[in-house]
């Protein structure tokens, strides 16, 4: 039967945990001895592509950490905004204290 798997309601006992019911698909194993040449080439192209993508992704993450480009692009503007906001609040508190003396 091809198509989407049937999804049902999972009722848990008190001692059961949701970790037992993972949504992650298990990796399928393929018997490559039964594949035709086009299927064989397609299978190993997909496997090689997935592994290459994983390596390139890891290298990109390492390079981003090495060059220090993991933070927001305009971090200094965010910090300046927070600093100005704190100064304005401090100024407002001082004005309120000064006005309450009268």
Secondary structure as UniProt FT lines:
FT   TURN            14..15
FT   HELIX           18..20
FT   HELIX           32..34
FT   HELIX           37..67
FT   TURN            73..74
FT   HELIX           75..100
//
